[in-house]
Amino acid sequence: SEMEKFLDTLMKNNPYLYICLANGNEGPGISTTGLPSCAEYVFSTGAVLTSEIARDLYGAPLTRDIIFPFSGRGGEVNKPDVVSPGACVSTVPNFSKNDMFQGTSMASPYSTGVMSLLLSAFTKEYPGLKIPSQLLFKIVRESAVKMDGYTYIDQGSGYINVVKAWDLLKKYITAEEIKNYE
């Protein structure tokens, strides 16, 4: 689409711009990634229902984390990049007559928060350096943990993992990978 082409051009021309999007809630069918998450250079997140949230919010005794059935899947495009927790309870005024929310729009802020945490730690640990978005996105993808029972089409690179991402980021900095992404 024109919007995705625009985002790809914008990201190519601005290497320190980070765009993180929800992968869409049209799953579980193949090629159900939503617009504009199909853009190649943006970061897209699918939604996981953790066993703790299933227990606490829904009273469901899950024995493991699962990908929400509605979470958009890849196929035609190489998305989602990762999956993150995608359910929450709102602590803000209730405008929708419901205080429990689920969707990739809940998962994307989680991934964005992980990246913000990594950027904050990076800035403190390596003052004066900047990390290009495509390198950060690569690190978050490469450090994700594969979920059993799901394919790449379902989960992208896997379940986001901030600790592994931080360790990998330090390795890439030591290897001077930043110059390859600027």
Disulfide bonds with the S-S distance in Angstrom:
none
